[in-house]
C-alpha cells in the first residue's frame, strides 16, 4: 500500500530541495505517522525522527507504522524540559465513516481510540473542540535532544504543532544553526500565542533563515519553507 495518494506533488518538493538519498528529517507533530511513512517512500534511505505527545495518536502510530527508518519519541518539543498540560481535541465522527485521508486506519480503531480531530490537539489552548480535561505530557528542548542523540546535522525540520511553533524554535536556539531547511505551519491564531505569517518570517529571519517557498502564497494560514542562509547550497 502506498501512503502517498494525493501528496506526491508535495513530497516531490522535498526530493528536489534536499537532493540526496539519505536525508535526516525531524518531524515535530507526527500525528499518526502518515507523513513519516511518506518521507520513507520519497527517500528510501532517509532517517526520520518523530515527536508526538498525544497518547491516542501514539497508539495508532505504533499499531500501523512499522519501519526501521522511523524513530518515534513520545513527547513534545518545546522551550522547556519537563512536563506540560496538553489540550486534546475530539469531535464526534459523522456517519461513522473514517475520513478518506485516514482510510488506512480501521473504522473500529478510529472510533475506539477517539481520534477524530486529534490533529488539532496542542500544548496551546484555544481550539473550540478541545476536551475539558487535559493530559500531562513530557516536553523536550530540540537543543538538548540533538546533543543526547549525538546528532550534528538535520536536513529538514518539519514543525506542525498547532500554535506552539514559537516554543519549538525557542527550544532550538543553538542547534538551529545545524538545520538546512525548516517547513513550518503558521497562522492558526485561534490558539493562544500562535504566530502569524509575518511573525513566523520575522522570527526565523532573526535566526538566519530565509523563505524559499510559501504555501499558499501570502495566505493568512498555510506553510512556509525556509532555508538556512549559512548552510552551503
C-alpha positions in Angstrom: 0.0 0.0 0.0 1.3 3.5 -0.9 0.5 6.2 1.6 1.3 8.9 -0.9 -2.0 9.3 -2.6 -2.6 13.0 -3.4 0.6 14.0 -1.5 3.1 13.1 -4.2 3.5 16.6 -5.5 4.2 18.0 -2.0 6.8 15.3 -1.3 8.4 15.8 -4.7 9.3 19.3 -3.5 11.4 17.8 -0.7 13.1 15.4 -3.1 14.2 18.4 -5.2 15.4 20.7 -2.4 17.1 18.0 -0.3 18.7 16.4 -3.3 20.1 13.4 -1.5 19.1 9.8 -0.9 19.6 9.7 2.8 18.4 12.9 4.5 17.9 13.2 8.2 14.4 14.5 8.9 13.0 15.6 12.2 9.2 15.7 12.3 7.7 17.7 15.2 4.0 16.8 15.5 3.9 13.4 13.8 0.2 12.7 14.3 -0.4 9.1 13.3 2.9 8.7 11.4 1.3 9.2 7.9 3.9 11.8 6.8 6.7 9.9 8.4 5.9 7.0 6.1 5.6 9.3 3.1 9.1 10.5 3.8 10.4 6.9 3.6 8.5 6.4 0.3 10.1 9.6 -1.1 13.6 8.8 0.3 14.4 5.1 0.6 17.4 5.7 2.8 16.2 8.6 5.0 16.1 8.6 8.8 13.0 10.2 10.3 12.9 11.2 14.0 9.3 11.8 15.0 7.8 13.7 18.0 4.2 13.0 19.1 2.9 13.7 22.6 -0.8 12.7 22.3 -1.2 9.1 23.7 -4.1 8.4 21.4 -2.0 9.2 18.3 0.9 7.4 19.6 -1.2 4.2 20.0 -2.3 4.5 16.3 1.3 5.2 15.2 2.7 2.1 17.0 -0.1 -0.1 15.6 0.2 1.0 11.9 3.7 2.2 11.4 6.4 -0.4 11.2 9.6 0.9 9.5 13.1 0.7 10.9 14.0 4.1 9.4 11.3 5.8 11.6 12.1 6.6 15.2 9.2 7.8 17.5 9.7 9.9 20.6 6.6 10.1 22.8 7.0 13.7 23.8 6.5 17.3 22.7 9.3 19.6 21.6 9.1 23.0 23.4 11.1 25.7 25.1 11.3 23.9 28.4 12.4 20.4 29.7 9.8 18.8 31.9 6.1 18.3 31.6 3.2 20.4 30.4 -0.6 20.4 30.0 -1.7 19.1 26.7 -5.1 20.0 25.2 -6.5 17.0 23.3 -9.2 17.7 20.7 -12.1 15.5 19.6 -15.2 15.7 17.5 -17.9 13.1 17.1 -17.4 11.1 13.9 -20.1 11.9 11.3 -21.8 8.9 9.8 -19.3 6.6 11.5 -17.1 7.0 8.4 -13.3 7.4 8.6 -12.1 10.4 6.7 -10.7 9.4 3.3 -7.2 10.6 4.1 -7.1 8.2 7.0 -8.7 5.2 5.3 -5.7 3.0 6.2 -7.0 3.1 9.9 -9.7 0.6 10.6 -13.2 2.1 11.4 -13.0 0.3 14.7 -9.7 1.8 15.7 -10.7 5.3 14.5 -13.8 5.1 16.7 -12.3 3.3 19.8 -9.2 5.5 20.1 -11.4 8.6 19.9 -9.1 10.3 17.4 -11.4 12.2 15.1 -9.9 15.7 15.0 -7.0 14.7 17.2 -4.7 16.5 14.8 -5.9 19.8 16.3 -4.6 18.9 19.8 -1.9 21.3 21.1 0.2 22.5 24.0 -1.8 25.7 23.5 -5.3 26.3 24.5 -7.9 27.9 22.2 -9.3 25.2 19.9 -13.0 25.1 20.1 -13.2 21.3 20.2 -10.6 20.7 22.9 -11.6 18.3 25.6 -12.2 19.9 29.0 -9.7 17.5 30.7 -6.1 17.9 29.8 -3.3 15.3 29.9 0.2 15.8 31.1 3.0 15.2 28.5 6.7 15.2 28.6 8.5 18.2 26.9 12.0 18.3 25.5 14.2 21.1 24.0 15.4 20.4 20.5 18.9 21.6 21.6 19.2 19.0 24.3 17.7 16.2 22.2 20.2 16.8 19.4 23.1 16.5 21.9 21.6 13.5 23.7 21.2 11.6 20.4 24.7 12.6 19.0 23.2 14.4 16.0 25.2 17.2 14.4 23.1 17.9 11.3 19.4 17.8 10.2 18.4 18.2 6.6 14.8 19.1 7.3 13.0 20.2 10.4 9.2 19.8 9.9 7.1 21.7 12.5 3.3 21.2 12.7 2.3 21.8 16.3 -0.9 23.8 16.2 0.1 27.2 17.6 3.2 26.1 19.6 5.7 26.8 16.8 7.5 29.6 18.6 8.2 27.4 21.6 9.7 24.7 19.3 12.0 27.4 17.8 12.9 28.8 21.2 14.0 25.3 22.3 16.3 25.1 19.3 18.3 28.3 20.0 21.8 26.8 19.5 21.2 23.7 17.3 19.1 25.5 14.7 22.3 26.5 13.1 22.8 22.8 12.1 19.4 22.6 10.3 19.3 23.1 6.5 15.6 23.6 5.9 12.5 24.3 8.0 9.0 23.6 7.0 6.6 25.2 9.4 2.9 25.9 9.7 1.6 29.4 10.5 -1.5 31.5 11.1 -3.7 29.3 13.3 -4.2 32.3 15.6 -7.2 30.9 17.5 -4.5 29.1 19.5 -3.1 31.1 22.3 0.2 32.7 21.2 0.2 31.3 17.7 2.3 33.1 15.1 1.0 34.9 12.1 2.8 34.6 8.7 4.8 37.8 9.2 5.7 36.9 12.8 6.9 33.5 11.6 9.1 35.1 8.9 10.5 37.7 11.4 11.3 35.0 14.0 13.2 32.7 11.6 14.8 35.6 9.7 16.4 36.6 13.0 17.7 33.1 13.3 19.4 33.3 9.9 16.7 31.6 7.7 15.1 32.9 4.5 11.8 32.0 2.9 12.2 29.6 -0.1 8.5 28.9 -0.8 5.1 29.9 0.6 2.1 27.5 0.5 -0.3 29.0 -0.4 1.3 32.4 -1.4 0.8 35.1 1.2 -2.3 33.5 2.7 -3.3 34.1 6.4 -2.8 30.4 7.1 -0.5 27.9 5.5 3.0 26.6 5.4 6.4 28.2 4.9 9.6 26.6 3.7 12.8 28.3 4.9 16.5 27.6 4.1 19.5 28.3 6.3 21.5 31.2 4.8 24.7 29.9 6.4 24.5 26.4 5.0 26.1 25.5 1.7 23.6 25.3 -1.2 
